Amino acid sequence: MTSLAIKLQPGASADRIDGWDTDPSGRAVLKVRVRARPIEGQANEALVKFLAHALDLPKSAVVLARGSQSRLKMVEIAGLDDAALRARIDAR
């Protein structure tokens, strides 16, 4: 299982990956936008669905591990190692 740090922007005009950024602690984070609003977990659910689709994985392979109430989130991804995950993201 691989961990992926996400910086989520809800309420965007389209679901998309905006590339890599660095958080204040120097950790690499993936910037992701989703159309869903942050109401009753809708943005979190949209993030999980979007990442599963973008990475060509079943939805069950993507789990929100931390940050349900924050823009900075930690997602656990099953079925890919770090190198394969980064390659799939960078290929988009």
C-alpha positions in Angstrom: 0.0 0.0 0.0 1.3 3.4 -1.0 0.6 6.7 0.7 -0.1 9.8 -1.3 -0.4 13.3 0.1 -3.1 15.4 -1.6 -3.9 19.1 -1.6 -7.6 19.2 -2.6 -9.4 22.1 -4.2 -13.2 21.5 -4.0 -15.7 23.4 -6.1 -13.6 23.6 -9.2 -14.9 23.9 -12.7 -13.6 20.4 -13.6 -12.1 17.3 -12.0 -8.3 17.4 -12.7 -4.8 16.8 -11.5 -2.8 20.1 -11.4 0.6 18.5 -10.8 3.0 18.3 -7.9 3.7 20.9 -5.2 5.5 21.0 -1.8 3.8 21.5 1.5 5.3 23.7 4.3 7.2 20.7 5.7 8.9 20.0 2.3 6.8 16.9 1.5 5.6 16.4 -2.1 1.9 16.8 -2.5 -0.3 16.2 -5.5 -2.7 19.1 -6.3 -6.1 17.8 -7.3 -9.3 19.7 -8.1 -12.8 18.3 -7.9 -16.2 19.8 -8.9 -17.9 18.5 -5.7 -18.5 20.9 -2.9 -17.1 20.2 0.6 -20.6 19.4 2.0 -21.2 16.2 3.9 -18.1 14.5 2.5 -19.0 15.0 -1.1 -15.6 16.4 -2.1 -13.8 13.5 -0.3 -16.0 10.9 -2.1 -15.3 12.7 -5.5 -11.6 12.7 -4.8 -11.6 8.9 -4.2 -13.6 8.2 -7.3 -11.5 10.5 -9.4 -8.2 9.1 -8.3 -9.4 5.5 -8.8 -10.5 6.4 -12.3 -7.3 8.5 -13.1 -5.0 5.7 -11.8 -7.0 2.9 -13.5 -7.7 1.2 -10.2 -10.9 -0.1 -8.6 -12.5 2.4 -6.2 -11.8 0.0 -3.3 -8.1 0.4 -3.9 -8.2 4.1 -2.9 -8.9 5.0 0.7 -8.9 8.4 2.4 -6.7 7.8 5.5 -6.4 11.2 7.0 -7.6 14.8 6.5 -11.4 14.4 6.0 -11.9 17.9 7.2 -8.8 19.5 5.7 -7.6 20.4 2.3 -4.4 18.5 3.0 -5.3 14.8 2.8 -3.5 11.5 3.0 -4.7 8.8 0.6 -3.7 5.1 0.8 -3.5 3.3 -2.6 -3.4 -0.4 -2.9 -1.9 -2.3 -5.9 0.8 0.2 -6.8 4.3 0.9 -5.4 5.6 4.5 -5.2 7.4 4.3 -8.6 4.3 2.9 -10.5 2.0 5.5 -8.8 4.2 8.4 -9.8 4.6 7.1 -13.3 0.8 6.8 -13.7 0.3 10.3 -12.3 3.0 11.9 -14.5 1.7 10.1 -17.6 -1.6 12.1 -17.3 
